Amino acid sequence: MIRSATYRLIKQSTASRRCLASQKPLLRFCTKASSTPPPSGNSFVHHQPPPPQEAPTPPEVEDDGTAHKKRSNRTKTEGGYEEEQTRVLRAALEHVTRLGWSESAMIFGARDVGISPAIVGSFPRREAALVEFFMDDCLQKFIDRIDSKEELKHLMLSDRLAMLIRIRLELQIPYITKWPQALSIQAQPMNLPTSLKQRAVLVDEIWHAAGEEGSDTDWYVKRTVLGGIYSTTELYMLTDNSPEFHDTWNFLEHRIKDAFDLQKTVKEVGYLAEAVGTSMGKSVQGFMKKLFQG
């Protein structure tokens, strides 16, 4: 009995030592993995992990101001780019009489103002952009001139209209030899809507300067008639070789007097449709012949 009990005690002691021996590698592993050594006397104390660090500020918050600045700079850049395009177009007008309404004139214009000729490629409709810029520029010059002409107030309506149309057409005289090309460019399908809109705005400005503020049905008839007169006079200029376009201004006065005759109003309205078609690529000589025969 004593020997059996002693045997069991020895066996339990041996098992305990084996258990401790098997735990030593794990203890050494935990000791190495821990950033701080375990306190003496207790190898199995659980160490608290370090407190979590604050999350960094999201990039969206940090970059919000930067993104706003980038958008602001991009807007300024785009605005500056449009100004450069305007400078190029204005300078290109100086070369139209020699090179026509062409990309070459725009390239020379870019060089004149110290801008790379590569900017010409940014215009989706190069020649049309040049013609349309000229039309808008003439409209502004026309408005500036009529604002300073006090004598218009003392003229009859027919004389006021004749003077207003003459003032506008005189702005085209420096480019008269190249104007048929401009009309051809305006006639292209992709350019025609803008061309008709610019002419409609011009006619409306002429009537406004003449003192006509009507808004009834007659308002449309008057503008249609005046548009026809303007177009036929513009075409007449292309074949006029008289000094200072004397014959053109006589032609203009006669057309306006005819327009005030109610019996010829319908005929003048027909002139507009045919004048637009003619100025957009048909024979000027053939139209002028038909016009005089009427």
C-alpha positions in Angstrom: 0.0 0.0 0.0 2.7 2.5 1.0 4.7 1.6 -2.0 1.7 2.0 -4.3 1.0 5.4 -2.8 4.6 6.5 -3.2 4.5 5.3 -6.8 1.5 7.5 -7.5 3.1 10.6 -6.0 6.3 10.1 -8.0 4.2 9.6 -11.2 2.2 12.8 -10.6 5.4 14.8 -9.9 7.0 13.5 -13.1 3.8 14.5 -15.1 3.8 17.9 -13.6 7.5 18.5 -14.6 6.7 17.3 -18.1 3.8 19.8 -18.3 6.0 22.6 -17.2 8.7 21.7 -19.6 6.2 21.7 -22.5 5.0 25.2 -21.6 8.5 26.7 -21.5 8.8 27.1 -25.4 5.4 28.9 -25.4 6.5 31.1 -22.6 9.7 32.0 -24.4 7.7 32.7 -27.6 5.3 35.0 -25.7 8.3 36.8 -24.0 10.0 37.5 -27.4 6.8 38.6 -29.0 5.9 41.1 -26.2 7.5 44.5 -26.5 7.9 44.6 -22.7 9.2 41.7 -20.5 6.7 40.0 -18.3 6.8 40.9 -14.6 8.7 38.4 -12.4 6.8 35.8 -10.6 4.0 35.3 -13.0 4.8 34.3 -16.6 1.2 34.2 -17.7 0.0 37.8 -17.0 -2.0 39.1 -20.0 -0.6 42.4 -21.4 -3.0 45.1 -22.5 -2.4 46.2 -26.2 -1.3 49.8 -26.8 -4.1 52.3 -27.2 -5.2 52.8 -30.8 -3.8 55.8 -32.6 -6.2 58.5 -34.0 -7.1 57.9 -37.6 -5.5 60.3 -40.0 -7.7 63.0 -41.6 -9.4 61.7 -44.7 -7.7 62.9 -47.9 -11.0 64.4 -49.1 -11.0 66.9 -46.2 -7.4 67.8 -46.6 -7.7 68.3 -50.3 -11.0 70.2 -50.3 -9.3 73.6 -50.4 -6.8 72.5 -52.9 -9.5 71.1 -55.2 -11.3 74.5 -55.0 -8.2 76.3 -55.9 -7.6 74.0 -58.9 -11.2 74.6 -60.1 -10.7 78.4 -59.7 -7.4 78.3 -61.6 -9.0 76.2 -64.3 -11.7 78.8 -64.7 -9.2 81.6 -65.0 -7.2 79.6 -67.5 -10.3 79.0 -69.7 -11.2 82.7 -69.5 -7.7 83.6 -70.5 -7.8 81.1 -73.4 -11.0 82.8 -74.7 -9.3 86.2 -74.5 -6.3 84.8 -76.5 -8.7 83.5 -79.2 -10.3 86.9 -79.4 -7.0 88.5 -79.9 -6.1 86.1 -82.6 -9.3 86.7 -84.5 -9.0 90.5 -84.2 -5.4 90.4 -85.5 -6.4 88.0 -88.3 -8.7 90.6 -89.8 -5.6 92.6 -90.8 -4.7 89.7 -93.1 -8.1 89.0 -94.6 -7.7 91.4 -97.6 -4.5 89.5 -98.6 -5.3 85.9 -97.5 -9.1 85.9 -97.4 -11.2 84.4 -94.7 -8.9 81.6 -94.1 -6.9 79.6 -91.6 -3.7 81.2 -93.0 -5.0 84.6 -91.9 -5.6 83.3 -88.4 -2.1 81.8 -88.2 -0.6 85.2 -89.2 -2.9 86.9 -86.6 -1.7 84.5 -83.9 1.9 85.3 -84.7 1.2 89.1 -84.7 0.0 88.9 -81.0 2.7 86.6 -79.9 0.5 83.4 -79.5 1.4 80.0 -80.8 -0.2 79.3 -84.2 -1.3 76.0 -82.7 -4.2 77.8 -81.1 -5.9 77.9 -84.5 -6.6 74.2 -84.0 -8.9 75.1 -81.1 -11.5 76.7 -83.4 -13.9 74.0 -84.4 -15.0 76.0 -87.5 -12.0 78.1 -88.3 -13.0 80.2 -91.3 -16.6 80.5 -90.0 -15.3 81.6 -86.6 -13.4 84.5 -88.3 -16.5 85.6 -90.3 -18.8 85.4 -87.3 -16.3 87.4 -85.2 -16.3 90.1 -87.8 -20.1 90.2 -87.9 -20.3 90.6 -84.1 -17.6 93.1 -84.1 -19.3 95.2 -86.8 -22.6 95.0 -84.9 -20.9 96.5 -81.9 -19.2 99.2 -84.0 -22.6 100.0 -85.6 -24.3 100.4 -82.3 -21.5 102.7 -81.1 -21.7 104.9 -84.2 -25.5 105.3 -84.2 -25.5 106.3 -80.6 -23.4 109.4 -81.5 -25.5 110.5 -84.5 -27.9 113.1 -83.4 -29.0 113.9 -87.0 -30.9 110.6 -87.2 -33.6 112.0 -84.9 -34.4 114.8 -87.4 -34.8 112.6 -90.5 -37.9 110.9 -91.9 -38.2 107.2 -91.2 -37.3 106.2 -94.7 -34.2 108.4 -94.6 -33.2 107.1 -91.2 -33.4 103.5 -92.4 -31.3 104.3 -95.5 -28.6 106.0 -93.4 -28.6 103.1 -90.8 -28.1 100.4 -93.5 -25.4 102.5 -95.2 -23.5 102.9 -91.9 -23.5 99.2 -91.4 -22.5 98.3 -95.0 -19.7 100.8 -95.0 -18.0 98.7 -92.4 -17.6 95.9 -95.0 -16.0 98.1 -97.6 -12.4 97.3 -96.6 -13.2 93.6 -97.2 -15.4 94.0 -100.2 -13.2 92.0 -102.6 -13.2 89.0 -100.2 -16.9 89.3 -99.1 -18.2 86.8 -101.7 -16.0 84.2 -99.9 -17.5 85.3 -96.5 -21.0 84.8 -97.9 -20.1 81.3 -99.2 -18.7 80.4 -95.7 -21.9 81.6 -94.1 -23.9 79.5 -96.6 -22.5 76.2 -95.4 -25.1 74.1 -93.5 -23.2 74.0 -90.2 -22.8 77.8 -90.3 -26.1 78.9 -91.7 -28.1 79.0 -88.4 -25.6 81.4 -86.8 -25.5 83.5 -90.0 -29.2 83.9 -90.1 -29.3 84.7 -86.4 -26.7 87.4 -86.7 -28.6 89.0 -89.6 -31.8 88.9 -87.7 -30.2 90.6 -84.7 -28.8 93.3 -87.0 -32.1 94.0 -88.6 -33.7 94.3 -85.2 -31.1 96.8 -84.1 -31.7 98.9 -87.3 -35.4 99.1 -86.6 -34.7 99.9 -83.0 -32.4 102.7 -83.9 -34.9 104.0 -86.4 -37.5 104.4 -83.6 -39.7 101.4 -84.4 -40.9 99.6 -81.3 -44.0 97.9 -82.6 -44.8 94.4 -81.4 -47.8 93.4 -83.5 -47.9 91.2 -86.6 -46.7 94.1 -88.7 -43.5 94.0 -86.7 -42.5 90.8 -88.4 -43.4 92.0 -91.8 -41.3 95.2 -91.4 -38.3 93.2 -90.3 -38.6 90.7 -93.2 -38.9 93.6 -95.7 -35.9 95.4 -94.2 -33.9 92.1 -94.2 -34.6 91.8 -97.9 -33.5 95.3 -98.6 -30.3 94.9 -96.6 -29.4 91.6 -98.4 -30.1 93.0 -101.9 -28.1 96.1 -101.3 -25.2 94.0 -99.9 -25.2 92.0 -103.1 -25.4 95.1 -105.2 -22.2 96.3 -103.6 -20.3 93.3 -105.0 -20.8 94.5 -108.6 -20.6 98.3 -107.9 -17.6 100.0 -109.4 -18.8 103.6 -109.0 -16.8 106.0 -106.9 -17.4 105.5 -103.2 -20.2 103.1 -104.0 -22.4 106.0 -105.1 -24.7 103.7 -107.2 -25.1 101.4 -104.2 -26.5 104.1 -102.0 -28.9 105.2 -104.7 -30.0 101.7 -105.1 -30.6 101.5 -101.4 -32.7 104.7 -101.3 -34.9 103.5 -104.1 -35.5 100.1 -102.5 -36.6 101.7 -99.2 -39.0 104.1 -101.0 -40.4 101.1 -102.8 -40.9 99.3 -99.5 -43.1 102.1 -98.2 -45.4 101.5 -101.1 -47.8 98.9 -99.8 -48.3 97.5 -103.3 -44.7 96.4 -103.4 -44.4 95.0 -99.9 -45.2 91.4 -100.9 -42.6 91.6 -103.7 -40.0 92.9 -101.2 -40.7 90.0 -98.9 -40.0 87.7 -101.8 -36.6 89.5 -102.3 -35.6 88.3 -98.8 -36.0 84.6 -99.5 -34.2 84.9 -102.8 -31.5 87.2 -101.5 -30.7 84.8 -98.7 -30.5 81.9 -101.2 -28.4 83.9 -103.6 -26.0 85.3 -101.0 -25.5 81.7 -99.8 -23.8 80.5 -103.0 -25.9 81.2 -106.1 -25.0 83.5 -109.0 -25.0 87.2 -107.9 -25.2 88.3 -111.5 -28.2 86.2 -112.3 -30.1 87.5 -109.2 -29.3 91.1 -109.9 -30.6 90.7 -113.5 -33.9 89.3 -112.2 -34.1 92.0 -109.6 -33.8 94.8 -112.1 -36.3 93.2 -114.5 -38.8 93.3 -111.6 
